[in-house]
Amino acid sequence: MNYNILDYTKYRLKPKEELEELFKESGEIFIIWCKKCYKKFEEEVPECKELNDVLNNYQKKIIACLGIDFLCNSYLTKKKINELIESKIDIFGIISCGLGIQTVAKLIGNKKAIALSDTIPQSGNATSISGYHGIALEEEKCGACGQCYLEITGGICPIVECSKSLINGPCGGSKNGKCEVNPDKDCAWVKIYERLKKQKRVFSKEIKIRNYNKFTYGEKSKISFVSIENRKEGFYGGVHPLQRKEITENIPVEKFPSPEYLIVFLSQHTGLPAKPIVRIGERVKVGQKIGEIQGFISSSIHSPVSGKVISIEEKMHPSLLKMSLAIIIENDFLEEIDPSIKPFSDCENMKKEELIEIIKEKGIVGLGGAMFPTHVKLSPPKPVDTLIVNGCECEPYLNGDNRLMIEFSEEIFQGIKVVRKILDVKNVIIGIEENKPLSIENMKKVVDSSIIVKELKTKYPEGAEKILIKALLGRVVPDRGLPFDVGVVVLNVATIFSIYQAIFKGTPLFERIVTVSGENCIRPGNYLIKIGTPLKNIVDYCFTQNLELDNFKLYMGGPMMGIEQKNLDTSVIKGTTGYTLIRKSPVSFSRENECIKCGRCVDVCPMELYPLYYVFYGKREMWDECVNYNVKNCIECGCCEYICSSKIKILDFIKEAKKYANNKS
Amino acid sequence: MLITKVKELKEIEKFFNGKTYIFKCFGCKEVYFPEEEITGLINEKKDKILGVARVDYLCRKDFSKLYIEKNISYIEKADFIFVFSCGVGVQTVSKLIENKIVIPGCDTYYLNGFQGLNVLECDCQQCGECYLNYTGGICPITSCSKGLLNGACGGSKNGKCEVNSEMDCGWILIYEKLKKIGKLDVIKKYIKPRNYELYEKF
């Protein structure tokens, strides 16, 4: 797609005479310039040529030049210039639009800010203060008058299009359809007349008077305040997608019918896949170990049903999205239980090492989606002082963790006690988003005073480990670091529940709660599903028959971080939090769309990255540059792609850049 | 930065006499969008509505064109097209569907900061001749309700503006700031009248 992109909010250097006067001042100047927004993102033009030409005359006075993207973003700008503020430099020259200059002037406090640029007015109309808005770089402008007249004028705005902003018809001064104030401009009222004619309408005769006091200062500052505070809440960035949790919120957990065949993947965790220890034709029982740990970061696999192993073959893996080895088991519905499933006697007095051994043996992995083996997480190489129990479930549609906290709060508390013993920590915080009041209430009821249940404002991606640590403790996990680097271990409530099951019941991890929800879902709910249940069974049971995936997208997980499933010949794995069916947007996301540098992705990135650069360099396959922009820190939460005004598939570029970075290291 | 508020029901109610098609812009997410009110209104008038399109960034012509093409069969049957978006979105739709009556469902208001990045604490009116050098980085045009360039009007009381008692007097803020950075003498400089012609030039 080719956009006719207009250059937008911009600045230009002040006239030469004025600059000379400004540079006359004593002292050396440090120059900060904004890399501009709302323009086609081009091959970077650092320290624009024209700028250099002018500044060359004053070279001796200039310490250095620093270009910053979106200078008006005070949070990120502050981080970048903090060192400068604390240094000896006391005069800053700023080249930016008025917003950037004011932001920096505020940040540098007692030091002097010199404005070296003027903002270019975009409104083209003296009577409206701000007719240059809208996210897209199109010609339409809105003067934000607060009393939209577009209905009576056929969709042409008289406030910004008419030089005099007349709202009751033309002034009478236009000639040949041109404005008398500015002969280059079409008369807005002639245009309005023509448009109304097309709609077989005439202008209504009712006389209107514009009310300039419709939006009071008080209202405006209140909304601004609320909006700014909302954005700052807990952590920088984040988005508020529609939650749609109400679909399955109040549906109790129920058992999903046991399938005839199960596809149990050997790779259901981060690290090396498990080694199969059953042979084709062998009979297995419920809970019998069928895959053995291989290597340090790995996990074991257990049979969810009793029956016969009929094949060990490659199937489409739902999260790796490539063929991967799986054990196919034919269910005999006898539910014969393996003798290894029995409660451990004396689990209260077990030693730390014994408990970790059980967790390892029972195949427990992180159930939030990352599937990191829990026994590895529970043996951190650094001292840990806090355990965070993650009950945020910030993904829209999903309710598995929520139901778990409502129905099994006592079990979760027992599980927390076990983990607390293993890690030997005093501080335990359960973080739950405030959109789950029942969970909060239930958890508060069961836990003792040593555990804090913390309500968090609902904001995506609150549930991502690093973000949660920031929101709860204010600690920042270093670049490429892990939570234990800041003395924290984060475990999902579902993981805690499965730890409880393993220790107190002896049950290995072979089933989990999965939310099935979304559009065209006839049986939405929170199901206790056996790992290995074919996706086809779930689709047939929960969604309308003969589901056409042409118009819909089926995600494993939620719509934000979920993985699209195009092939139904796959199954539930330990990391399956849910299945969500979403209607495809009529506008297709593509890689080719052009970035207009609106800066929204920077505004919402919770990891404080600059996603627009991944697109820019990704398109040119300059992956090294992406690495320089810390692509490895990206948590792939999808906020940037969600908000992108050009609908660019930013995550595609990020994934590729990450792959490159991993191969390199 | 633009935000929208749904128009009063009595203003737009009459248009629900005919068949309507609705566009809801969900673009400037994370700013301020009266989603609930609009959903409420749509539910109330259900039987008159042919269809609802929730569009991301209605103002992006290439995208909204695709939405319109996709739903053209409904749109053609409609008597009115309702657009719940800022003024830019309404104008975009009416340009794309010139022969239909397009009704704005919202009024648009202005918040600090330009489009794009979220609402800001400071504001710029793009006057074209930046005065921030003489005012310690506080804009006299946006922080004084009269936009005065050569000092306070004399009407402020206890540091508050006489036009709006909730608002701080911009010139007192400027005075305090200049005092803090030891540049109080700058305030004595005479500033030439503002050149409004710059507005027309671009």
Boltz contact constraints between the chains, C-beta under 6 A:
constraints:
  - contact:
      token1: [A, 1]
      token2: [B, 62]
      max_distance: 6.0
  - contact:
      token1: [A, 9]
      token2: [B, 114]
      max_distance: 6.0
  - contact:
      token1: [A, 37]
      token2: [B, 116]
      max_distance: 6.0
  - contact:
      token1: [A, 70]
      token2: [B, 117]
      max_distance: 6.0
  - contact:
      token1: [A, 72]
      token2: [B, 120]
      max_distance: 6.0
  - contact:
      token1: [A, 73]
      token2: [B, 117]
      max_distance: 6.0
  - contact:
      token1: [A, 97]
      token2: [B, 124]
      max_distance: 6.0
  - contact:
      token1: [A, 98]
      token2: [B, 124]
      max_distance: 6.0
  - contact:
      token1: [A, 99]
      token2: [B, 122]
      max_distance: 6.0
  - contact:
      token1: [A, 99]
      token2: [B, 124]
      max_distance: 6.0
  - contact:
      token1: [A, 101]
      token2: [B, 132]
      max_distance: 6.0
  - contact:
      token1: [A, 102]
      token2: [B, 122]
      max_distance: 6.0
  - contact:
      token1: [A, 102]
      token2: [B, 137]
      max_distance: 6.0
  - contact:
      token1: [A, 105]
      token2: [B, 137]
      max_distance: 6.0
  - contact:
      token1: [A, 110]
      token2: [B, 180]
      max_distance: 6.0
  - contact:
      token1: [A, 110]
      token2: [B, 181]
      max_distance: 6.0
  - contact:
      token1: [A, 112]
      token2: [B, 181]
      max_distance: 6.0
  - contact:
      token1: [A, 113]
      token2: [B, 137]
      max_distance: 6.0
  - contact:
      token1: [A, 114]
      token2: [B, 133]
      max_distance: 6.0
  - contact:
      token1: [A, 115]
      token2: [B, 130]
      max_distance: 6.0
  - contact:
      token1: [A, 115]
      token2: [B, 132]
      max_distance: 6.0
  - contact:
      token1: [A, 115]
      token2: [B, 133]
      max_distance: 6.0
  - contact:
      token1: [A, 118]
      token2: [B, 128]
      max_distance: 6.0
  - contact:
      token1: [A, 118]
      token2: [B, 129]
      max_distance: 6.0
  - contact:
      token1: [A, 118]
      token2: [B, 130]
      max_distance: 6.0
  - contact:
      token1: [A, 119]
      token2: [B, 124]
      max_distance: 6.0
  - contact:
      token1: [A, 119]
      token2: [B, 126]
      max_distance: 6.0
  - contact:
      token1: [A, 120]
      token2: [B, 202]
      max_distance: 6.0
  - contact:
      token1: [A, 121]
      token2: [B, 126]
      max_distance: 6.0
  - contact:
      token1: [A, 121]
      token2: [B, 128]
      max_distance: 6.0
  - contact:
      token1: [A, 121]
      token2: [B, 198]
      max_distance: 6.0
  - contact:
      token1: [A, 121]
      token2: [B, 199]
      max_distance: 6.0
  - contact:
      token1: [A, 121]
      token2: [B, 202]
      max_distance: 6.0
  - contact:
      token1: [A, 126]
      token2: [B, 196]
      max_distance: 6.0
  - contact:
      token1: [A, 126]
      token2: [B, 199]
      max_distance: 6.0
  - contact:
      token1: [A, 129]
      token2: [B, 125]
      max_distance: 6.0
  - contact:
      token1: [A, 130]
      token2: [B, 110]
      max_distance: 6.0
  - contact:
      token1: [A, 133]
      token2: [B, 2]
      max_distance: 6.0
  - contact:
      token1: [A, 133]
      token2: [B, 115]
      max_distance: 6.0
  - contact:
      token1: [A, 134]
      token2: [B, 59]
      max_distance: 6.0
  - contact:
      token1: [A, 134]
      token2: [B, 88]
      max_distance: 6.0
  - contact:
      token1: [A, 135]
      token2: [B, 27]
      max_distance: 6.0
  - contact:
      token1: [A, 135]
      token2: [B, 57]
      max_distance: 6.0
  - contact:
      token1: [A, 135]
      token2: [B, 59]
      max_distance: 6.0
  - contact:
      token1: [A, 135]
      token2: [B, 115]
      max_distance: 6.0
  - contact:
      token1: [A, 136]
      token2: [B, 59]
      max_distance: 6.0
  - contact:
      token1: [A, 136]
      token2: [B, 60]
      max_distance: 6.0
  - contact:
      token1: [A, 138]
      token2: [B, 61]
      max_distance: 6.0
  - contact:
      token1: [A, 140]
      token2: [B, 88]
      max_distance: 6.0
  - contact:
      token1: [A, 140]
      token2: [B, 91]
      max_distance: 6.0
  - contact:
      token1: [A, 140]
      token2: [B, 92]
      max_distance: 6.0
  - contact:
      token1: [A, 142]
      token2: [B, 86]
      max_distance: 6.0
  - contact:
      token1: [A, 142]
      token2: [B, 87]
      max_distance: 6.0
  - contact:
      token1: [A, 142]
      token2: [B, 88]
      max_distance: 6.0
  - contact:
      token1: [A, 142]
      token2: [B, 108]
      max_distance: 6.0
  - contact:
      token1: [A, 144]
      token2: [B, 2]
      max_distance: 6.0
  - contact:
      token1: [A, 144]
      token2: [B, 108]
      max_distance: 6.0
  - contact:
      token1: [A, 144]
      token2: [B, 109]
      max_distance: 6.0
  - contact:
      token1: [A, 144]
      token2: [B, 110]
      max_distance: 6.0
  - contact:
      token1: [A, 146]
      token2: [B, 107]
      max_distance: 6.0
  - contact:
      token1: [A, 146]
      token2: [B, 109]
      max_distance: 6.0
  - contact:
      token1: [A, 147]
      token2: [B, 107]
      max_distance: 6.0
  - contact:
      token1: [A, 148]
      token2: [B, 104]
      max_distance: 6.0
  - contact:
      token1: [A, 148]
      token2: [B, 107]
      max_distance: 6.0
  - contact:
      token1: [A, 150]
      token2: [B, 90]
      max_distance: 6.0
  - contact:
      token1: [A, 150]
      token2: [B, 104]
      max_distance: 6.0
  - contact:
      token1: [A, 151]
      token2: [B, 103]
      max_distance: 6.0
  - contact:
      token1: [A, 151]
      token2: [B, 104]
      max_distance: 6.0
  - contact:
      token1: [A, 155]
      token2: [B, 91]
      max_distance: 6.0
  - contact:
      token1: [A, 155]
      token2: [B, 94]
      max_distance: 6.0
  - contact:
      token1: [A, 155]
      token2: [B, 102]
      max_distance: 6.0
  - contact:
      token1: [A, 157]
      token2: [B, 87]
      max_distance: 6.0
  - contact:
      token1: [A, 198]
      token2: [B, 98]
      max_distance: 6.0
  - contact:
      token1: [A, 198]
      token2: [B, 99]
      max_distance: 6.0
  - contact:
      token1: [A, 199]
      token2: [B, 99]
      max_distance: 6.0
  - contact:
      token1: [A, 199]
      token2: [B, 101]
      max_distance: 6.0
  - contact:
      token1: [A, 215]
      token2: [B, 109]
      max_distance: 6.0
  - contact:
      token1: [A, 217]
      token2: [B, 164]
      max_distance: 6.0
  - contact:
      token1: [A, 217]
      token2: [B, 166]
      max_distance: 6.0
  - contact:
      token1: [A, 217]
      token2: [B, 167]
      max_distance: 6.0
  - contact:
      token1: [A, 218]
      token2: [B, 166]
      max_distance: 6.0
  - contact:
      token1: [A, 223]
      token2: [B, 32]
      max_distance: 6.0
  - contact:
      token1: [A, 224]
      token2: [B, 111]
      max_distance: 6.0
  - contact:
      token1: [A, 224]
      token2: [B, 112]
      max_distance: 6.0
  - contact:
      token1: [A, 224]
      token2: [B, 119]
      max_distance: 6.0
  - contact:
      token1: [A, 227]
      token2: [B, 32]
      max_distance: 6.0
  - contact:
      token1: [A, 227]
      token2: [B, 119]
      max_distance: 6.0
  - contact:
      token1: [A, 228]
      token2: [B, 119]
      max_distance: 6.0
  - contact:
      token1: [A, 231]
      token2: [B, 118]
      max_distance: 6.0
  - contact:
      token1: [A, 239]
      token2: [B, 30]
      max_distance: 6.0
  - contact:
      token1: [A, 586]
      token2: [B, 66]
      max_distance: 6.0
  - contact:
      token1: [A, 586]
      token2: [B, 67]
      max_distance: 6.0
  - contact:
      token1: [A, 586]
      token2: [B, 70]
      max_distance: 6.0
  - contact:
      token1: [A, 587]
      token2: [B, 63]
      max_distance: 6.0
  - contact:
      token1: [A, 587]
      token2: [B, 66]
      max_distance: 6.0
  - contact:
      token1: [A, 598]
      token2: [B, 116]
      max_distance: 6.0
  - contact:
      token1: [A, 599]
      token2: [B, 116]
      max_distance: 6.0
  - contact:
      token1: [A, 599]
      token2: [B, 117]
      max_distance: 6.0
  - contact:
      token1: [A, 603]
      token2: [B, 117]
      max_distance: 6.0
  - contact:
      token1: [A, 603]
      token2: [B, 118]
      max_distance: 6.0
  - contact:
      token1: [A, 645]
      token2: [B, 57]
      max_distance: 6.0
